[in-house]
């Protein structure tokens, strides 16, 4: 991050590639930057725009089931969904990879293996 993104930085550069929370702590330690945020309310930033956390702007909960909609496909081909399963609740049965078997809004009523977003790293 530079003064191009945050004019309060002046000649100070916060290097890219570091954890966003550390970068934000560094930004807040500089006079005039105390109230600045690196990530927006969706957990993203920069050009090209990309996400780091939250990702709540990427999905909605299905009006009928409460299950979050699909936001992408993992490299193994399984779907990636928002934080909620049927009933609009967060799952309590995720495996070590953050996946589970269940019916999703786009699985045609058939149980499939898929991943959900979580707040845990």
C-alpha positions in Angstrom: 0.0 0.0 0.0 1.3 3.4 -0.9 0.1 7.0 -0.7 -1.7 6.2 -4.0 -4.1 4.1 -2.0 -3.9 5.9 1.3 -2.7 9.5 1.1 -2.0 9.5 4.8 1.0 7.3 4.2 3.1 10.0 2.6 6.4 8.3 1.6 5.8 5.2 3.8 5.1 1.9 1.9 3.3 -1.0 3.5 4.6 -4.0 1.6 2.3 -6.2 -0.4 2.0 -9.9 0.3 1.6 -9.7 4.1 -1.3 -10.7 6.2 -4.1 -8.1 5.9 -4.5 -7.7 9.6 -0.8 -7.0 10.1 -0.9 -4.6 7.2 -3.9 -2.8 8.7 -2.1 -2.6 12.1 0.9 -1.1 10.4 -1.4 1.4 8.7 -3.1 2.3 12.0 0.3 3.0 13.6 0.9 5.9 11.2 -0.3 9.4 12.1 -3.4 10.3 10.1 -4.1 6.7 9.1 -5.7 5.5 12.4 -9.2 5.3 11.0 -8.3 3.8 7.6 -9.4 0.3 6.6 -7.5 -1.9 4.1 -10.5 -4.1 3.4 -13.9 -2.9 2.6 -17.2 -4.2 4.1 -17.1 -7.3 1.8 -13.5 -8.2 2.9 -11.9 -7.2 -0.4 -9.8 -4.4 -1.9 -7.4 -3.3 -4.6 -7.3 -3.2 -8.4 -8.1 -5.7 -9.6 -10.6 -6.2 -6.8 -10.2 -9.4 -4.8 -11.4 -10.9 -1.6 -9.5 -11.9 1.5 -12.1 -12.6 4.1 -15.8 -12.4 5.0 -17.0 -12.9 1.4 -20.6 -12.3 2.6 -21.2 -10.1 -0.5 -20.8 -13.2 -2.7 -23.8 -15.2 -1.6 -27.4 -15.0 -0.4 -29.4 -17.5 1.6 -32.0 -19.3 -0.5 -35.5 -17.9 0.4 -37.0 -21.4 0.7 -34.4 -23.4 2.5 -32.1 -20.9 4.1 -29.1 -22.6 2.5 -26.5 -20.2 1.1 -26.0 -20.1 -2.6 -23.0 -21.4 -4.5 -20.1 -18.9 -4.9 -17.6 -21.0 -6.7 -16.0 -24.4 -7.4 -12.9 -25.7 -5.7 -10.1 -27.2 -7.7 -11.3 -30.7 -6.8 -14.6 -29.9 -8.5 -16.8 -29.7 -5.4 -19.0 -26.6 -4.9 -18.2 -23.8 -2.5 -21.1 -22.2 -0.7 -21.8 -19.4 1.8 -21.9 -20.0 5.6 -25.4 -21.5 6.0 -26.9 -24.9 5.4 -30.6 -25.8 5.3 -32.5 -23.9 8.0 -30.2 -20.9 7.6 -27.8 -22.2 10.3 -24.0 -22.7 10.3 -23.1 -26.4 9.9 -21.7 -28.3 12.9 -20.6 -31.4 11.0 -17.8 -30.1 8.8 -14.9 -32.5 8.1 -11.2 -31.5 8.5 -11.3 -29.9 5.0 -14.4 -27.8 5.8 -16.7 -30.0 3.7 -19.8 -31.9 4.3 -22.4 -34.0 2.5 -25.9 -32.6 2.1 -28.5 -31.2 -0.3 -27.6 -27.8 -1.8 -29.8 -25.3 -3.7 -28.4 -26.6 -7.0 -28.0 -30.3 -6.4 -31.4 -31.3 -7.6 -32.4 -32.7 -4.1 -29.5 -35.2 -4.1 -26.9 -35.1 -1.3 -23.5 -34.0 -2.6 -20.1 -33.3 -1.0 -19.4 -29.6 -0.8 -17.5 -26.9 1.1 -18.9 -24.0 3.1 -17.3 -20.7 4.2 -16.4 -20.5 7.9 -15.0 -17.8 10.1 -12.2 -20.2 11.3 -8.9 -20.1 9.3 
